[in-house]
Amino acid sequence: MRFLRVIYVVAIAILLILLVIVGVEAFYPTPPYPDYPEFPPPYDSPEYEEWQQEWMEVQEEYRQEKAIHDRNIFFIVLPLGVLFAVGGTFIRRRLGIFGAGLILGGLGTIIYTTVPGGLDNKLRFIGIAVALAVLVFVGYKVFLSLRRS
């Protein structure tokens, strides 16, 4: 029976993380990568340099759009992950495994916000610091309550 509870907690966490990821893609999708031109001009031609410059500009524009997208997702989803994890801490006292699933799902959601490659390293650092703070808070609350029991 204990094994089944662990699977249930992990399933709640995974589905919560997937819900957030799919929700982000459904309502605020990642900008599409630009289409690569099919036939570039011959390599030695002057048109090739012009074509290459235009292609580099298109790629840079995409990188900037992706960085803005990743930053916006960070500011939207990070607080949501904190809410899940901290809320799960308080729910856990009453509902046990549901709270534990929310805690794990919240931490996974926080981690999801720090992964995108276009995210600025300062924001990534903040995200990891928040994840650590939430983990310490949750650990303190959960293990302190177990100690009292």
N, C-alpha and C positions, 0 to 999 in steps of 0.2 A: 504494500500500500504506500509506503514511503517513496518508493521509486516512481510510482504513478504521480504522486504530488510534485516531485521534481520535474517530471516531464510536463506536467500541467503548467507549472510556473514558467518554464522555459518556452513553452508554446505561447503563453500570454505575452511574454517579452518579445519574442520573434514577430508575432502578429502585430503588436503595437508598433514596432520599428518599421515593419513593412507598410503598415497603414500610413505612417508619416511619410515614408519615401514615396509611395504611390500617390498620396495626397498632394505632395509637393509637385510631382511630375504632372498630375492631372490639372492642378489649378495655377501653377507657376512653372511651366516646363523650362528645361534647359534650352538656351538658344541653339538652333541647329548649326552644326558645323558647315562651313561654306563648301559648296560643290567645287571639286577640283576641275579646272578646265580640261576638256578631253584631249585636245590636240594643241600642245604648245608650238610656237613657231620653231624653226630650226635653231639649234643651239648657238651657232656662230653668228646669227643675224642680229641686227640692232633691235628688231622687234622682240627678240627673246628677252633682252634686258628690260625693256619696257613691260613686257608681259610678266616677268619675274617680279619686278617692282610692284606692279598692281596686285599680284597674288600675295606678296608679303604684306601689303597694306590691308588686304582683305583678312588675312590671318590675324594681324595685329588688332584689327577692329573686333574680330570674333573673341580674341583673348580678353579684350577690355569688357565686352558685353558679358562674357562668362564670369569674369572677376566680380562685376557688379551683381550678377545673379547669385553667385556663391556668397557674397557678403550679405545680400538681402535674406537669403535662406538662413544664414547664420543667425541673424538678428530675429528672425521669426521662429525658428525651430529650437534654438538653444533654450529660451525661456520655457518653451513647451516641454522639453525634456526635463528641465529642473522641476517644473510643476508636477510632471508624472512621478519623478523619483521622490520628491519631498511629500507629495500627496500620498504616494504608496506607503511611505513610512508611517503616516498616521492611520491610513486605512488598514495596514497590516495588523495593528493592535486588535481591530475588531473582526476583520475578515481573513486574516492569515495569508493563504496562498495568493489571493487576488492582489493584495498589497505587495507581496514579494515579486509578482509578475510585473506590476507597475514600476517598482523600483528598478528591476533589470531593464525593462523596456525604456524607462527614462534615461538610464545611463547609456544604453545603446543609441538612443536618439541624440544625446549630447555628443557621443563619439561620431555619429553620422555627420554632424555639423562641422567637425574639424577635419574631415577627410578630403574634401574637394581640392584639387590641385590649384585652382584659381584663387583660393582663399589666401589673403595676406597672412604672413607668419605672425604678426602681432595679434590678429584675431584668433589664429590657431592657438597661440599661447594662452590667450584669455579663455578660450573654450576648454583647453586642457586643465587650466587652473580651476575653472568652474566645476568641471567634472570631478577633479580631486576634492574640492571643497564639499560637493554634494556627497561624494563617496564617504568622506570623513563624517559628515553630518549623519548620513543614513547609518553608517556603521556604529556611530556613537549611540544613536537612538535605539537601533535594533539590539545591539549587544548589551547595552545598559538595561533594556527591558528584560532580556533573557537572564541577566545576572540577578535581577531582583526576584525573578520567579523561583 
